[in-house]
């Protein structure tokens, strides 16, 4: 499971909506949950990245042991996919920290 760019944008738009409501002083209605909470989504993303890293590590190990069914191209592709997934997760983390800091700096 991964958070698509549209999913990130929807989270950011919700944060902006809440910031605007807080700035204007009006009461904010909390929408009903839509099936999956943010924590579950984040855990799923971390699990996906972990799976990609383990697969890349497994392929690299198989290649270094000389297994015939694994070629260098598979190893390199798996490692790049793992790296890209990890970088994406770091960017989500960076955005979450930024949003948290903005919320914490809001005047009450």
N, C-alpha and C positions, 0 to 999 in steps of 0.2 A: 504494500500500500504506500502510495506517495502523495504528497500534497502538490497538486497541479498549480501552475501559475494563476489560474482562475480562483483556486481555493485560497491562495495567499492574498490575492486582491480582495476577495470577499472578507477575509479576516481584517485586513487593513481598512477597508471601507467601513466595517462595523466599528472599529476603533475610532475612526474619524467622526462617525455619527455620534458616538458617545461623547467624544471630546466637544463637539459642537453643542450638544445638549447640556453638558456640564458648564460650558462657557456662558450659555444663555440663561442658566439657572433653572431650566425646566426639568420636570420629573421625567426619567427615562423608563420606558416600558421594556421589560426583559422579554424577548421572544421565547416561545416554548422550544425546548430542545428538538432537534430534527434528526434524532436517531443516534448520532455519535457525538460524544463530547470531544473537546479539544485535546484533553489529555490522552484519550484513546487514539486519536489521530496522530499525535506526536509520538506515542509509543510505537505505533505501526510504522511510522517513518524511520525511527531508530532501528526497529527490527529489520526493515527492508535493507537499510544500509549495512547492518551487521551481516545479513545473509549474503549480500554482494561481496563483502570483504572476505567472508569465510569461503565462498566459492572461488574467489580469485586466489586465496591462499592455498586452497586444496588443489587447484589446477597447477599452480606453480610448483607445489610439492610433487605432484604426479609427474610433471615434466622433468623436474630435476632427478627423479628416480628412474627416468628413462622409459616410461610407459609409452607404448606405441600409439595408443589412441588419442594422445594429447600432443598437439603441435604448438609451436611457439606463438603462432597467430592467435590461437584460442587464449593462451595465457595473457598475452598483451592486451587483447580486447577485454577480457574479464578484469584485468587490473585497471584499465582506463575507465570502465563502467563503474567500478568500485570507487575510484578517485572522484569521478564526476558526482556520484551519489553523495559521497561524503562532503564535497564542496557545497552541494545544494543544501545539505543539512546544516552546514556552518552558516550559510547565508540566512536560512530560516531562523537560526539561533540569534544571529546578529540583529535581524529585524525584530524579534521578540524582545531582546534586551533594549533596543531602541524604543520600542513602544512602551515597555514597562517604565523606562526612565522618563518618557514624556508624561505618562500618567502620574508618576510620583512627583513630578515637578509642577503639576497643575495646582493652581491656587484653589483653596476650598472656600 
